[in-house]
Amino acid sequence: MIDSVIKIGMKNIESFIRDFCERFNININNKQIKSDTLLELDLNIFDIDIDAFLQEFSDYYKVSLAKFDWGVYGYPNGVFLLRSIRNIFGAQSSIFRLLKERLKHSSFSVRELEAAIESGFLE
């Protein structure tokens, strides 16, 4: 169970995550979901799935994504070299994907979702 389950008259975050993963065929088995659980690294919610997750989370919990920036959580979207390689070789090239994975140090956890529900903003 989540350390500090937040209930606001809706299902808690753990249930929301499990329902999402089930609908998108993301196998999380019986992994424990706590505040420090990383969505990408621990639960295998990647790329398009994480974008869909955030949109559904935003809609369900009425949280604004207006201030949200992946760069805050260790994603290298703004790295000049990486952006240049993507432009030259394409986003699906093996060199781009390899460098992106090496440079990325995800820190996006359930804790950020909990804070977003309290504040109304995912930053």
LINGI-V825180 format. One line per field, one symbol per residue. psi: psi as a letter, one per 40 degrees, with the letter a starting at -180 (. if undefined). Layout:
BEGIN
psi = ???
END
This chain:
BEGIN
psi = iidghhhfeiiidddddddddddefhhebfhhhidehhddddefhibdddddddddddddefhhedehhdddeehfdehdddddddddeideiddddddddddhghfhiddddddddddehh.
END
